[in-house]
Amino acid sequence: MDTIQVLDIMRGAFSVAGRVASPILISALVIGVGVSLVQTVTQVQELTLTFVPKLVAAALIILFLGGWMLSEITTWIVELWGLIPTLS
């Protein structure tokens, strides 16, 4: 197993991780900014006000996109297992 193969596997792992995690992270970012704006305007500084909407959004995204996320991870793992015979 040479350096090029290791780097290709790592690149694939980071690529899949980025694609799978990005919907949750982007929604948490957007909701966090929105809630922060509302808190700034209304001067309500409640910590749970930022946590609960992000948790609900993450749960909804996993509910609706969980199948796609699992498919992406499974496809990458099957491809990785297919590489095992070619590694030296």
Long-range contacts (C-beta under 8 A, 24 or more apart in sequence): 1-87, 1-88, 5-83, 5-87, 9-80, 9-83, 12-76, 12-79, 12-80, 13-76, 16-72, 16-73, 16-76, 19-72, 20-69, 20-72, 20-73, 23-61, 23-65, 24-57, 24-58, 24-61, 24-62, 27-54, 27-57, 27-58, 27-61, 28-54, 28-57, 28-58, 31-57
